[in-house]
C-alpha cells in the first residue's frame, strides 16, 4: 500500500513518503549533486546551488561557489523532480528494498537524500530552514 513507508534512522527521525515528497521542493534545497558513482568530491560530477542559497551553500562548503558556474535554479529543480519521480514510481516495498541495498540513502539528520543508480549518483542537500521543518515531521 502506498504512503505507509516509514524509515527510522539512527537518530529516530521518521521519514514518510509524504514528508520526503514535501521536502523535495527547490525552495528547500541547499545544493544538488549529479555525477558518476563513486567519489562525490566533485571530480566525478557537479554540485549546483540555487541563487537564494548561494551564501549558505558557500558557508557550508567552506569556500565560495562560483556565481556564474555553480548557480543553477534549473538544475536544482530538475534534481528535485528526478528524486520525486524516483520515490513516486516505487511501492513502499521497493523503496524499503532500495534503502536496504543502499541505492536510496536518507541522512539521519535530515541533511540529504541520495539515489545511486547503476551509473549515476544524484543527491539533494537540504538548507538549514528545511532541515528544521523536516525534523518536525518526525
N, C-alpha and C positions, 0 to 999 in steps of 0.2 A: 504494500500500500504506500503510495507517495505521501511525503510530508511527515513521516514518522521517524525519519533518521535523526538520531541524536548521537553526537560524538562527545565523549568525555575525555578531556585532555588531562595531562599530569597535574594541572592546577585546578582541575574540576570545573572548568567552564563547559557549559553545554552548548554545542553548536547544532542548530537545526537547519534543515534545508531552507526554511523561510528566513532565518537570521543571516545565513550566508548570502542568499539572493538579495536581501535588503542591503547588505553591506557592499556588495559588488556594484556600486554606482560610482561614476567618475569623481563626484564631489567628495567621496570618502577615501580617495586614493592618494598616497604619498608618491609612489613610483611603481613602475611595472618593469619586468624583465622578460625578454624574449630572446632565446638563443638555443644553441646546440646543447644537448645533455652533457652534464659534467660540471666543470667549474663555473661558478656564477660570478666571478670577479669582474666580468666584462670582456674577457678575452674571447669568449665563445658567443657573445651576443651583445645586446644593447639594453641599457636602462633608459627609460623615458619618464619624465616628470610632467606634472601639469604646471601651468604658469602660476596658478593660485598657490601651489605648494613648493615653488622653487626654493624659497628661503629655508623652509622646514626640511626639505629633502637635502639641501646642501649642508645644513647643520647636522643632520642625521649621518650623512656620508663623511663629514669631517673636512671637506673641501668643496668648492663651488661646482655646481653643474654649469655647463656652458648654455647660456640662454638661447642661443641660436641652434645649437646641435642637439641638445638633450631635452628640450621642451617640446612636447607634442601632445596636446589635448586629444587629438585624433587617435594616436597610438594608445593612449590610456583608455579611451572609450572603447576601442576595438578589443583591447585585452580584457576589459570588464565583460564585454559581450561574449567573447570566447569562453571565459570562465563560467558565466551564467548559462550559456548553451551546454557546456560540458555537464554542469550539475543538473539542469532540467531534462537532459536527454537520457539520464540514467535513473534506474529504480533505486530505492533505498538499499537494496541488497547489492546492487552493482557499485554504488558509492562506497558502501562499507567494505566490499572486496577491494576496491581501488585504494582505500585507506590502508587496509591490511597489507597490500602489495607495495605500499609506499609510492603508488602512482599519484595519489592525491594526498597532499600534506597540508595540515592546518596547524598554524603556530599555536602553542598552548597559551600564549599571552596576547592573542588577537593581533599580532603584527602582520601576518601574511597568510595567503592561501597559494599553494603551488601545485601545478599539474605537470607531470612528466609523461610525455608520450614516448614512442619508440625512438624518435629522433630529436624532439624539442622539449625545452623546459619553458613554461610560462608561469610567472609569479606576479601576484598583485600584493603590494605592501600598503597597509592602511595608515592614514595620517593619525596624529595623536587624538584629535577630536573624535574620529570614527572609532578608535580603539576604546575610548571611554563608553561610547554608545553601545558598541559590540558586547562589552562585558556586562552591560545592563540586561542584555537578552539572556544572560546566563542564569 
